Amino acid sequence: MEDKTPTIDEWEWDEGNLWKAEDHGYTPRTVVEVASGEPRFRPNTGEGRSATHQMVGPASSGRRWTFCILQVREGLWRTITGWPSTKTEGAWYDQEERNDEQGE
């Protein structure tokens, strides 16, 4: 989301998204670390996307991740997929951080 940070209290996990996490090299803990740190959110645009948002941010290791997420209900989110952030996603994250620091 661009001007509003989602409220994320819990994550929904099952065999489907746990398998996807393992296949893509992250764990539920990685998702929680990013969500608990300083994530930035934006709409997950594109036709046919099952996730409504992207969450981009660093895990405790310092590595940045991009997660496609979907709100199940208020405060409950589901990770659809994720990957180490690309250079473009990292540049977007840096710009959003600078905007926050400048109060934009």
C-alpha positions as CSV (number, residue, x, y, z in Angstrom):
1,M,0.0,0.0,0.0
2,E,1.4,3.3,-0.8
3,D,0.1,5.7,1.9
4,K,-1.0,3.3,4.5
5,T,0.8,0.5,6.3
6,P,-1.2,-2.7,6.6
7,T,-1.8,-4.0,10.1
8,I,-0.2,-7.4,10.3
9,D,-0.8,-9.3,13.5
10,E,-0.7,-12.9,12.3
11,W,0.3,-15.0,9.3
12,E,-1.7,-17.9,7.8
13,W,0.5,-20.9,6.9
14,D,-0.5,-24.3,5.4
15,E,1.2,-26.9,3.3
16,G,0.7,-24.8,0.1
17,N,2.5,-21.7,1.2
18,L,5.0,-23.6,3.4
19,W,6.0,-25.6,0.3
20,K,6.4,-22.4,-1.7
21,A,8.5,-20.8,1.0
22,E,10.9,-23.8,1.2
23,D,11.1,-23.9,-2.6
24,H,12.0,-20.2,-2.7
25,G,14.5,-20.3,0.1
26,Y,12.7,-18.5,3.0
27,T,10.9,-19.6,6.1
28,P,7.9,-18.2,8.0
29,R,10.5,-16.6,10.4
30,T,12.0,-14.7,7.4
31,V,8.5,-13.2,6.7
32,V,8.0,-12.3,10.3
33,E,11.4,-10.7,10.5
34,V,10.7,-8.5,7.5
35,A,7.2,-7.6,8.7
36,S,8.5,-6.8,12.2
37,G,11.3,-4.6,10.9
38,E,10.9,-1.6,8.5
39,P,9.0,-3.1,5.6
40,R,7.6,-1.0,2.8
41,F,4.3,-2.0,1.1
42,R,3.0,-1.4,-2.4
43,P,0.2,-2.8,-4.5
44,N,0.9,-6.0,-6.3
45,T,-0.2,-4.9,-9.7
46,G,-0.8,-7.0,-12.8
47,E,-3.6,-9.0,-14.2
48,G,-4.4,-12.4,-12.5
49,R,-2.3,-11.8,-9.4
50,S,-3.6,-13.6,-6.3
51,A,-1.6,-11.4,-3.9
52,T,-2.9,-7.9,-3.4
53,H,0.3,-6.3,-1.9
54,Q,4.1,-6.6,-2.0
55,M,6.0,-6.3,1.2
56,V,9.7,-5.4,0.7
57,G,12.3,-5.1,3.5
58,P,15.3,-6.6,5.2
59,A,15.3,-9.7,7.4
60,S,17.6,-9.9,10.4
61,S,20.4,-11.1,8.2
62,G,20.3,-7.8,6.3
63,R,19.2,-9.5,3.1
64,R,16.2,-7.8,1.5
65,W,13.2,-9.8,0.6
66,T,10.1,-9.2,-1.5
67,F,6.9,-11.0,-0.4
68,C,3.6,-11.1,-2.3
69,I,0.9,-11.1,0.4
70,L,-2.9,-11.3,0.6
71,Q,-5.1,-10.1,3.5
72,V,-7.3,-13.0,4.7
73,R,-9.1,-10.9,7.2
74,E,-8.3,-7.9,9.4
75,G,-4.8,-8.4,10.8
76,L,-4.3,-11.9,9.2
77,W,-2.2,-12.1,6.1
78,R,-1.0,-15.0,3.9
79,T,2.3,-15.1,2.0
80,I,1.7,-16.3,-1.5
81,T,5.4,-16.2,-2.6
82,G,8.7,-14.4,-2.0
83,W,12.2,-14.0,-3.3
84,P,15.4,-12.1,-2.5
85,S,14.7,-8.5,-3.7
86,T,15.9,-7.5,-7.1
87,K,18.0,-4.4,-7.6
88,T,14.9,-2.6,-8.8
89,E,12.9,-3.6,-5.7
90,G,15.9,-2.6,-3.6
91,A,16.0,0.8,-5.3
92,W,12.3,1.3,-4.7
93,Y,12.7,0.4,-1.0
94,D,15.6,2.9,-0.7
95,Q,13.6,5.7,-2.3
96,E,10.6,5.0,0.0
97,E,12.9,5.2,3.0
98,R,14.3,8.5,1.8
99,N,10.8,9.8,1.3
100,D,9.9,8.8,4.8
101,E,13.0,10.5,6.2
102,Q,12.1,13.7,4.3
103,G,8.5,13.5,5.5
104,E,7.0,13.1,2.0
